[in-house]
Amino acid sequence: MKNNANTRTVTGRVRDARRIWCVHINRRPLKATRAGGALFAYRVTFEFEADGRTYICKKSSGFLPCSPLPGDPVTVKYNEHRPEKCRISFK
């Protein structure tokens, strides 16, 4: 989605996140965590309000070091004429 005059930004909340796959990046010679430097992509269910209505959407996240938790804030950009057309980024 490109930013234009119809693009709005609001803060939404994560409802659920499920890991869908991972990529391993060996950043250090020693494993500091159990995941050992792996980054994971998640299928995130989130909600946000636009024009007095609550929308619930599902999007895939980029690679993240840990799972978003329910209640975590997300930045939602959406088209004011079609709020179901949206994208998210994590704060």
DSSP file (Angstrom, degrees, kcal/mol; ACC not computed):
  #  RESIDUE AA STRUCTURE BP1 BP2  ACC     N-H-->O    O-->H-N    N-H-->O    O-->H-N    TCO  KAPPA ALPHA  PHI   PSI    X-CA   Y-CA   Z-CA
    1    1 A M              0   0    0      0, 0.0     2,-0.3     0, 0.0    86,-0.0   0.000 360.0 360.0 360.0 129.1    0.0    0.0    0.0
    2    2 A K        -     0   0    0      1,-0.0     2,-0.4     0, 0.0     5,-0.0  -0.668 360.0-110.8 -89.8 145.8    1.4    3.4   -1.0
    3    3 A N        +     0   0    0     -2,-0.3     2,-0.2     3,-0.1    -1,-0.0  -0.618  56.7 141.3 -73.5 128.8    1.0    6.4    1.3
    4    4 A N    >   -     0   0    0     -2,-0.4     3,-1.7     4,-0.0     0, 0.0  -0.826  68.3 -69.0-150.0-168.8   -1.4    8.9   -0.3
    5    5 A A  T 3  S+     0   0    0      1,-0.3    -2,-0.1    -2,-0.2     0, 0.0   0.735 129.4  52.5 -63.2 -22.2   -4.1   11.3    0.8
    6    6 A N  T 3  S+     0   0    0      2,-0.0    74,-3.0    73,-0.0     2,-0.4   0.460  84.7 106.6 -93.2  -1.7   -6.4    8.4    1.6
    7    7 A T  E <   -A   79   0A   0     -3,-1.7     2,-0.3    72,-0.2    72,-0.2  -0.647  47.9-173.5 -84.4 130.4   -4.0    6.6    3.9
    8    8 A R  E     -A   78   0A   0     70,-3.0    70,-2.4    -2,-0.4     2,-0.4  -0.886  11.4-149.1-120.0 153.1   -4.7    6.7    7.6
    9    9 A T  E     +A   77   0A   0     -2,-0.3     2,-0.3    68,-0.2    68,-0.2  -0.988  23.8 159.3-125.5 130.1   -2.6    5.5   10.5
   10   10 A V  E     -A   76   0A   0     66,-2.4    66,-3.1    -2,-0.4     2,-0.5  -0.901  41.0-105.9-138.2 168.0   -3.9    4.2   13.9
   11   11 A T  E     -A   75   0A   0     -2,-0.3    38,-0.3    64,-0.2    64,-0.2  -0.876  40.5-179.4 -98.0 128.3   -2.7    2.0   16.7
   12   12 A G  E     -A   74   0A   0     62,-3.1    62,-1.8    -2,-0.5     2,-0.4  -0.533  20.6-119.5-113.6-176.5   -4.2   -1.4   16.8
   13   13 A R  E     -AB  73  47A   0     34,-2.2    34,-2.4    60,-0.2     2,-0.3  -0.983  20.5-117.4-130.9 140.1   -3.8   -4.4   19.2
   14   14 A V  E     + B   0  46A   0     58,-2.4    57,-2.9    -2,-0.4    32,-0.3  -0.552  26.1 178.7 -71.5 134.6   -2.6   -8.0   18.5
   15   15 A R  E     -     0   0A   0     30,-3.6     2,-0.3     1,-0.4    31,-0.2   0.738  67.8 -11.1-101.1 -37.4   -5.3  -10.6   19.2
   16   16 A D  E     - B   0  45A   0     29,-1.9    29,-3.1    53,-0.1    -1,-0.4  -0.984  54.1-162.7-160.7 152.0   -3.2  -13.7   18.2
   17   17 A A  E     - B   0  44A   0     -2,-0.3     2,-0.4    27,-0.2    27,-0.2  -0.971   6.3-171.9-144.5 129.3    0.1  -14.7   16.6
   18   18 A R  E     - B   0  43A   0     25,-1.9    25,-3.2    -2,-0.3     2,-0.2  -0.978  27.8-119.8-123.6 132.5    1.1  -18.0   15.2
   19   19 A R  E     + B   0  42A   0     -2,-0.4    23,-0.3    23,-0.2     3,-0.1  -0.494  30.0 176.7 -69.8 132.8    4.5  -18.9   13.9
   20   20 A I  E     -     0   0A   0     21,-2.7     2,-0.3     1,-0.4    22,-0.2   0.735  59.2 -30.7-109.8 -31.3    4.5  -19.9   10.3
   21   21 A W  E     - B   0  41A   0     20,-1.1    20,-3.0     2,-0.0    -1,-0.4  -0.967  55.2-139.1-173.6 171.9    8.2  -20.5    9.5
   22   22 A C  E     - B   0  40A   0     -2,-0.3     2,-0.4    18,-0.2    18,-0.2  -0.896   4.4-148.6-139.3 166.0   11.7  -19.4   10.3
   23   23 A V  E     - B   0  39A   0     16,-2.5    16,-2.8    -2,-0.3     2,-0.5  -0.996  22.7-133.7-133.5 137.8   15.1  -18.5    8.9
   24   24 A H  E     - B   0  38A   0     -2,-0.4     2,-0.5    14,-0.2    14,-0.2  -0.818  19.7-175.3 -98.3 126.3   18.3  -19.2   10.8
   25   25 A I        -     0   0    0     12,-0.8     2,-1.3    -2,-0.5     3,-0.2  -0.966  18.0-146.9-120.1 113.8   20.8  -16.4   10.9
   26   26 A N        +     0   0    0     -2,-0.5    11,-0.1     1,-0.2    -2,-0.0  -0.660  34.2 157.1 -83.4  95.3   24.1  -17.3   12.6
   27   27 A R        +     0   0    0     -2,-1.3    -1,-0.2     9,-0.2    10,-0.1   0.736  62.0  31.1 -91.5 -25.7   25.1  -14.0   14.2
   28   28 A R  S    S-     0   0    0     -3,-0.2    -1,-0.1     8,-0.2     4,-0.0  -0.954  72.1-127.5-134.1 151.2   27.3  -15.2   16.9
   29   29 A P  S    S+     0   0    0      0, 0.0     2,-0.4     0, 0.0    -1,-0.1   0.781  98.7  53.9 -68.4 -24.6   29.6  -18.2   17.3
   30   30 A L  S    S-     0   0    0     -3,-0.0     2,-0.7     0, 0.0    -2,-0.1  -0.885  91.3-116.8-111.6 143.5   27.9  -19.1   20.6
   31   31 A K        -     0   0    0     -2,-0.4     3,-0.0     1,-0.2    -5,-0.0  -0.669  28.5-179.7 -78.4 113.6   24.1  -19.6   21.0
   32   32 A A        +     0   0    0     -2,-0.7     2,-0.3    -4,-0.0    -1,-0.2   0.741  69.8  26.7 -83.4 -24.3   22.9  -17.0   23.4
   33   33 A T  S >  S-     0   0    0      1,-0.1     3,-0.7     0, 0.0    -1,-0.0  -0.837  87.7-104.0-132.1 169.4   19.3  -18.2   23.3
   34   34 A R  T 3  S+     0   0    0     -2,-0.3    -1,-0.1     1,-0.2    -3,-0.0   0.862 121.8  54.6 -61.0 -35.8   17.5  -21.4   22.6
   35   35 A A  T >  S-     0   0    0      3,-0.1     3,-0.9    30,-0.1    -1,-0.2   0.700  98.2-145.0 -73.8 -18.2   16.5  -20.2   19.2
   36   36 A G  T <   -     0   0    0     -3,-0.7    -9,-0.2     1,-0.2    -8,-0.2   0.834  69.7 -41.5  61.3  36.5   20.2  -19.5   18.4
   37   37 A G  T 3  S+     0   0    0      1,-0.3   -12,-0.8   -11,-0.1    -1,-0.2   0.521  96.5 150.0  91.3   5.2   19.7  -16.4   16.3
   38   38 A A  E <   -B   24   0A   0     -3,-0.9     2,-0.4   -14,-0.2    -1,-0.3  -0.452  32.9-151.9 -72.6 144.9   16.7  -17.7   14.4
   39   39 A L  E     -B   23   0A   0    -16,-2.8   -16,-2.5    -2,-0.1     2,-0.3  -0.928  11.6-152.5-114.8 144.5   14.1  -15.2   13.2
   40   40 A F  E     -BC  22  64A   0     24,-2.8    24,-3.0    -2,-0.4     2,-0.4  -0.889   9.8-141.2-122.0 146.5   10.5  -16.2   12.8
   41   41 A A  E     -B   21   0A   0    -20,-3.0   -21,-2.7    -2,-0.3   -20,-1.1  -0.840  26.0-160.0 -99.3 143.8    7.6  -15.0   10.6
   42   42 A Y  E     -B   19   0A   0     20,-0.5    19,-3.1    -2,-0.4     2,-0.8  -0.915  23.9-131.6-126.8 149.6    4.2  -14.9   12.2
   43   43 A R  E     -BD  18  60A   0    -25,-3.2   -25,-1.9    -2,-0.3     2,-0.5  -0.908  38.5-160.8 -95.2 108.2    0.5  -14.9   11.1
   44   44 A V  E     -BD  17  59A   0     15,-3.1    15,-2.2    -2,-0.8     2,-0.5  -0.815  15.4-160.6-103.3 126.6   -0.8  -12.0   13.2
   45   45 A T  E     +BD  16  58A   0    -29,-3.1   -30,-3.6    -2,-0.5   -29,-1.9  -0.914  27.9 164.3 -99.1 127.4   -4.5  -11.5   13.9
   46   46 A F  E     -BD  14  57A   0     11,-2.6    11,-2.5    -2,-0.5     2,-0.3  -0.918  26.0-143.4-141.3 164.3   -5.1   -7.9   15.0
   47   47 A E  E     +BD  13  56A   0    -34,-2.4   -34,-2.2    -2,-0.3     2,-0.3  -0.953  18.2 168.7-130.7 152.1   -7.9   -5.4   15.5
   48   48 A F  E     - D   0  55A   0      7,-2.0     7,-3.3    -2,-0.3     2,-0.4  -0.974  28.8-118.1-153.4 162.0   -8.2   -1.7   15.0
   49   49 A E  E     + D   0  54A   0    -38,-0.3     2,-0.3    -2,-0.3     5,-0.2  -0.885  29.1 169.6-109.3 137.4  -10.9    1.0   14.9
   50   50 A A  E >  S- D   0  53A   0      3,-2.5     3,-1.9    -2,-0.4    -2,-0.0  -0.970  71.2  -8.8-145.2 128.5  -11.7    3.1   11.8
   51   51 A D  T 3  S-     0   0    0     -2,-0.3     3,-0.1     1,-0.3    -1,-0.0   0.845 129.0 -54.2  53.6  38.7  -14.8    5.4   11.5
   52   52 A G  T 3  S+     0   0    0      1,-0.3     2,-0.3     0, 0.0    -1,-0.3   0.488 117.3 106.6  79.5   2.6  -16.3    4.0   14.7
   53   53 A R  E <   -D   50   0A   0     -3,-1.9    -3,-2.5     2,-0.0     2,-0.5  -0.853  65.9-129.9-113.4 150.9  -16.1    0.3   13.5
   54   54 A T  E     -D   49   0A   0     -2,-0.3     2,-0.4    -5,-0.2    -5,-0.2  -0.871  22.3-162.6 -99.5 129.1  -13.8   -2.4   14.7
   55   55 A Y  E     -D   48   0A   0     -7,-3.3    -7,-2.0    -2,-0.5     2,-0.5  -0.903   5.9-159.0-111.7 139.6  -11.9   -4.3   12.1
   56   56 A I  E     +D   47   0A   0     -2,-0.4     2,-0.3    -9,-0.2    -9,-0.2  -0.984  22.1 170.7-118.0 123.4  -10.2   -7.7   12.6
   57   57 A C  E     -D   46   0A   0    -11,-2.5   -11,-2.6    -2,-0.5     2,-0.4  -0.874  26.3-142.5-131.1 160.7   -7.5   -8.6   10.1
   58   58 A K  E     +D   45   0A   0     -2,-0.3     2,-0.3   -13,-0.2   -13,-0.2  -0.995  27.6 162.6-124.5 131.2   -4.8  -11.3    9.6
   59   59 A K  E     -D   44   0A   0    -15,-2.2   -15,-3.1    -2,-0.4     2,-0.4  -0.968  38.4-111.5-141.3 156.2   -1.5  -10.4    8.0
   60   60 A S  E     -D   43   0A   0     -2,-0.3   -17,-0.2   -17,-0.2    28,-0.2  -0.739  33.9-139.7 -86.9 137.9    1.9  -12.1    7.9
   61   61 A S        -     0   0    0    -19,-3.1     3,-0.1    -2,-0.4    28,-0.1  -0.424  17.9-108.3 -86.9 168.2    4.7  -10.3    9.8
   62   62 A G        -     0   0    0      1,-0.2   -20,-0.5    -2,-0.1     2,-0.4  -0.154  64.5 -57.6 -75.1-173.7    8.2   -9.8    8.7
   63   63 A F        -     0   0    0    -22,-0.1   -22,-0.2   -24,-0.1    -1,-0.2  -0.584  65.4-178.8 -74.5 126.7   10.9  -11.8   10.5
   64   64 A L  B     -C   40   0A   0    -24,-3.0   -24,-2.8    -2,-0.4     3,-0.1  -0.920  34.7-132.4-126.1 149.6   10.8  -11.1   14.2
   65   65 A P  S    S+     0   0    0      0, 0.0     2,-0.3     0, 0.0   -28,-0.1   0.745  90.9  16.0 -74.6 -22.2   13.0  -12.4   17.0
   66   66 A C  S    S-     0   0    0    -26,-0.1   -26,-0.0   -27,-0.0   -27,-0.0  -0.976  90.2 -87.6-148.3 162.1   10.0  -13.3   19.3
   67   67 A S        -     0   0    0     -2,-0.3     2,-0.2     1,-0.1   -50,-0.0  -0.422  40.2-116.9 -71.0 136.6    6.3  -13.7   19.0
   68   68 A P        -     0   0    0      0, 0.0    -1,-0.1     0, 0.0   -51,-0.1  -0.518  34.8-135.8 -66.1 141.9    4.0  -10.7   19.3
   69   69 A L    >   -     0   0    0     -2,-0.2     3,-2.5     1,-0.1   -55,-0.3  -0.714  26.8 -87.6-101.4 151.7    1.8  -11.2   22.4
   70   70 A P  T 3  S+     0   0    0      0, 0.0   -55,-0.2     0, 0.0    -1,-0.1  -0.336 117.8  26.9 -55.1 133.7   -2.0  -10.6   22.6
   71   71 A G  T 3  S+     0   0    0    -57,-2.9   -56,-0.1     1,-0.3   -25,-0.0   0.198  86.2 136.6  95.5 -15.2   -2.5   -6.9   23.6
   72   72 A D    <   -     0   0    0     -3,-2.5   -58,-2.4   -58,-0.1    -1,-0.3  -0.386  58.5-112.7 -63.0 141.8    0.8   -5.8   22.0
   73   73 A P  E     -A   13   0A   0      0, 0.0    18,-0.9     0, 0.0     2,-0.3  -0.500  33.9-174.1 -77.0 145.8    0.4   -2.5   20.0
   74   74 A V  E     -AE  12  90A   0    -62,-1.8   -62,-3.1    16,-0.2     2,-0.6  -0.981  26.1-122.7-133.2 148.5    0.8   -2.5   16.3
   75   75 A T  E     -AE  11  89A   0     14,-3.4    14,-1.7    -2,-0.3     2,-0.5  -0.825  30.4-162.1 -90.2 125.4    0.8    0.5   13.9
   76   76 A V  E     -AE  10  88A   0    -66,-3.1   -66,-2.4    -2,-0.6     2,-0.5  -0.935   9.2-168.0-113.6 126.3   -1.9    0.0   11.2
   77   77 A K  E     +AE   9  87A   0     10,-2.4    10,-2.0    -2,-0.5     2,-0.3  -0.958  21.3 165.1-110.2 130.9   -2.0    1.9    8.0
   78   78 A Y  E     -AE   8  86A   0    -70,-2.4   -70,-3.0    -2,-0.5     2,-0.5  -0.946  42.6-103.5-143.3 161.9   -5.2    1.6    6.0
   79   79 A N  E >   -AE   7  82A   0      6,-1.5     3,-0.8     3,-0.7     6,-0.2  -0.767  28.3-139.7 -85.7 126.5   -7.1    3.1    3.1
   80   80 A E  T 3  S+     0   0    0    -74,-3.0    -1,-0.1    -2,-0.5   -73,-0.1   0.756 103.1  47.7 -62.6 -24.0   -9.9    5.3    4.5
   81   81 A H  T 3  S+     0   0    0      1,-0.2    -1,-0.3   -75,-0.2   -74,-0.1   0.709 127.2  25.1 -87.3 -21.9  -12.3    4.1    1.8
   82   82 A R  E X   +E   79   0A   0     -3,-0.8     3,-2.3     3,-0.2    -3,-0.7  -0.633  66.7 177.0-140.9  78.2  -11.4    0.4    2.3
   83   83 A P  E 3  S+     0   0A   0      0, 0.0    -1,-0.1     0, 0.0    -3,-0.1   0.727  77.0  70.1 -59.3 -22.7  -10.2   -0.2    5.8
   84   84 A E  E 3  S+     0   0A   0      1,-0.1     2,-1.0    -6,-0.1    -2,-0.0   0.705  83.2  79.5 -68.9 -16.3   -9.8   -3.9    5.2
   85   85 A K  E <  S+     0   0A   0     -3,-2.3    -6,-1.5    -6,-0.2     2,-0.3  -0.800  74.5 132.5 -87.8 100.2   -6.9   -3.0    2.9
   86   86 A C  E     -E   78   0A   0     -2,-1.0     2,-0.3    -8,-0.2    -8,-0.2  -0.891  42.7-153.3-145.3 169.9   -4.2   -2.5    5.6
   87   87 A R  E     -E   77   0A   0    -10,-2.0   -10,-2.4    -2,-0.3     2,-0.3  -0.963  16.0-144.4-143.5 160.1   -0.7   -3.3    6.6
   88   88 A I  E     -E   76   0A   0     -2,-0.3     2,-0.3   -12,-0.2   -12,-0.2  -0.878  13.4-177.1-127.4 156.8    1.0   -3.5   10.0
   89   89 A S  E     -E   75   0A   0    -14,-1.7   -14,-3.4    -2,-0.3     2,-0.3  -0.973  29.9-116.0-145.1 153.9    4.3   -2.7   11.7
   90   90 A F  E      E   74   0A   0     -2,-0.3   -16,-0.2   -16,-0.2   -18,-0.0  -0.690 360.0 360.0 -96.9 142.8    5.3   -3.3   15.2
   91   91 A K              0   0    0    -18,-0.9    -1,-0.1    -2,-0.3   -17,-0.1   0.429 360.0 360.0 -83.0 360.0    6.2   -0.5   17.7
